[in-house]
Each structure stands twice: as C-alpha cells, then as structure tokens.
C-alpha cells in the first residue's frame, strides 16, 4: 500500500475517502486509532493508503478535485 494523503482534518479525510470511493478506488485510513489513544490532540496525522496499482489514478482524482498539487 502507498500513502497518498496525510491530514488531521476529519472533514477533509471523509471528503477524500468519498472522492476515492466514487471513483472505484478502495482506500484504508491508518493511524486513526493511534490518534484517538493520544487524546485526539492532532499530534498523529491519519494517512490515506491505496493499493500500489491504484496510486496513480487516486492521485489524479485528488489532483482533479484540487486536493493535491498538479502531477508532473
């Protein structure tokens, strides 16, 4: 799996998951429970991970939505 985004913003996290899901890309959010354990103060960012073969398409979806810088 490859990390494509990292954030503490729960609203943005949900938005990005919805974008990927609507595009048929499965993703997993890592570190959400670690963040809760440490008191949800934001010290540990949550990471959105996708399969390696979906990474290019996932980045394109997030770029088109204005959530990532343009791909080179």
C-alpha positions in Angstrom: 0.0 0.0 0.0 1.1 3.6 -0.7 0.3 6.7 1.3 -1.4 9.3 -0.9 -2.5 11.9 1.7 -2.0 12.7 5.4 -4.1 15.0 7.5 -5.6 15.8 10.9 -8.7 17.3 9.3 -11.5 14.8 9.8 -13.9 16.5 7.4 -11.2 16.6 4.7 -10.4 12.9 5.4 -14.1 12.0 4.9 -14.2 14.0 1.7 -11.2 12.4 0.3 -12.4 8.9 1.1 -15.7 9.7 -0.6 -13.9 11.0 -3.7 -11.8 7.9 -4.0 -14.8 5.6 -3.3 -16.9 7.3 -6.0 -14.0 6.6 -8.4 -14.0 3.0 -7.5 -10.7 3.2 -5.6 -10.6 1.4 -2.2 -8.6 3.1 0.5 -7.7 2.5 4.1 -7.1 5.1 6.8 -4.2 4.3 9.1 -3.4 5.8 12.5 -7.0 6.8 13.3 -7.0 4.8 16.5 -3.5 5.9 17.5 -4.7 9.5 17.2 -7.7 8.7 19.5 -5.5 7.0 22.0 -3.2 10.0 22.3 -6.2 12.2 23.1 -7.1 13.4 19.6 -4.9 16.5 20.0 -3.7 16.2 16.4 -0.1 15.0 17.1 -0.6 12.0 14.9 -1.9 12.5 11.4 -4.2 10.0 9.8 -2.9 8.5 6.5 -4.9 7.5 3.5 -3.5 4.5 1.8 -4.3 2.9 -1.5 -3.1 -0.2 -3.4 0.1 0.4 -5.4 -1.7 -0.2 -8.7 -4.4 2.4 -7.8 -1.9 5.1 -6.7 -1.7 7.0 -10.0 -5.4 7.0 -10.5 -6.0 8.0 -6.9 -3.6 10.9 -7.1 -5.2 12.0 -10.4 -8.7 12.0 -8.7 -7.4 14.1 -5.8 -5.5 16.4 -8.1 -8.6 17.0 -10.3 -10.5 17.8 -7.1 -7.9 20.4 -6.1 -6.7 18.4 -3.1 -3.2 17.7 -4.4 -0.7 19.8 -6.4 -0.6 19.1 -10.1 1.2 15.9 -11.1 4.4 16.3 -13.1 
